[in-house]
């Protein structure tokens, strides 16, 4: 039955208003989702999101009309995805929370003959409730059985249906005999649009630590490339400064030239026994003499190569650069 002009105008107005009001969109597929289930999904999303379906030609037309009046938007990325049984879930709420609601609205369904299996189906061993006269039925499916207490019992776990295969009449009959409804259907999130960015839904599974680790890996790669090209960047400067300080320290230790950060190093090389004697006292937790504790604390602070005071400390108290 063709859609009346009034309904088309109302549909265009509703969809275009959502394009104006919302910046986040889930592109979802609705295969095997009935009208009653769709009504429940709409009700469960009320207050958090709005669900819109329709003819693909009408949806493309509504997007085209909106883009013609609002050329700054990036909704043309979505237009290319309008094919098949596709709809939209518009929201401004947290994408992770809304996706959880979308995926939670599923209903169990039997395995219909000829349908593509969305998941693997396993049948667990145990009594089947079938009388011994049905043993041949299980044998035809290649399932090992035995008779126990007057009924057929499966001996081992059976991988009955593989994901992506079509359900055969025998598989459908067995699942019916065992009262198993192996599949569940609902909206499936295909793509996510967030204020101009289009990405796969698996991106929402990334945690903050995952994002941080990937960022740090990228920063390390950038630093390595910068160092190899001798092109300084914010990522490579800390490594360059540390390398420069290491070179200066090596020159100081190899010559008579001394600066504040290498004093303790040279003192250790000149008299290792003094540090060896101080180590047991520190390890035992005993109070070290005040005279020995003060220079140790000061020298440790001076020798800190990672802090600002170690590399770029004030020179006010450094009045003897040369020994």
Buried (B, 14 or more C-beta within 10 A) or exposed (E): EEEEEEEBEEBBEEBBEBBEEBBBBBBBBBEBBEEEBBEEBBEBBEEBBBBBBBEBEBBBBBBEBBBEEEEEBEBEBBEEBBEEEBBBBBBEEEBEEBBEBBBEBBBEBBBEEEBEBBEEBEBEBEEBEBEEEBBEBBEEBEBEBEEEEEBBBBEEEBEBBEEEBEBBEBBBBBBEBBEBEBBEBBBBBBBBBBEEEBEEBEEBEEEEEEEEEEEEEEBEEBBEEBBEEEEEBEBBEEBBEEEEBEEBBEEBEEEEEBBBBBBBBBBBEEEEEEEEEBEEBEEEEEEEEEEBBEEBEEBEEBBBEEEEEBBEBEEEEEEEEEE
